[in-house]
Amino acid sequence: MAAAPIEMGNSFVLLVDLEGKNIWHDEIKIMVEGDKTVIIRYDGGGSNKFDWHQERFDLPLNAYLDAISAVSHNGTLLVSVGKIIPSNTERTINVVKGEPES
């Protein structure tokens, strides 16, 4: 069962429990739909190879889906999605005096 995305530092983390489903990493498909939805599909682990399960995660607007990675380990799938960090850099713009046209 999927849980809501967890915000951690510079990323969002998605956890999917695959315990007891006997799923290989190459049987897991991660897709991006639209701007902020991640879909995780995997075989249900039964004898029917068409028994696919699907988890959908709607991410916040500051999720950066070009920076996504996934690791499957000991029955847990961990998906990390980067976060867009707003720039807090302050800039000063110099104003120059213009010359009048003749």
BELBELVEN-V433475 format. One record per helix or strand of 3 or more residues. SS is the DSSP state (A for helix, B for strand). FROM is the first residue (numbers start at 1). LEN is the number of residues. If there is no record, write none. Layout:
[[SS FROM LEN] [SS FROM LEN]]
This chain:
[[B 6 3] [B 11 7] [A 25 3] [B 28 6] [B 37 7] [B 52 7] [B 63 11] [B 76 8]]
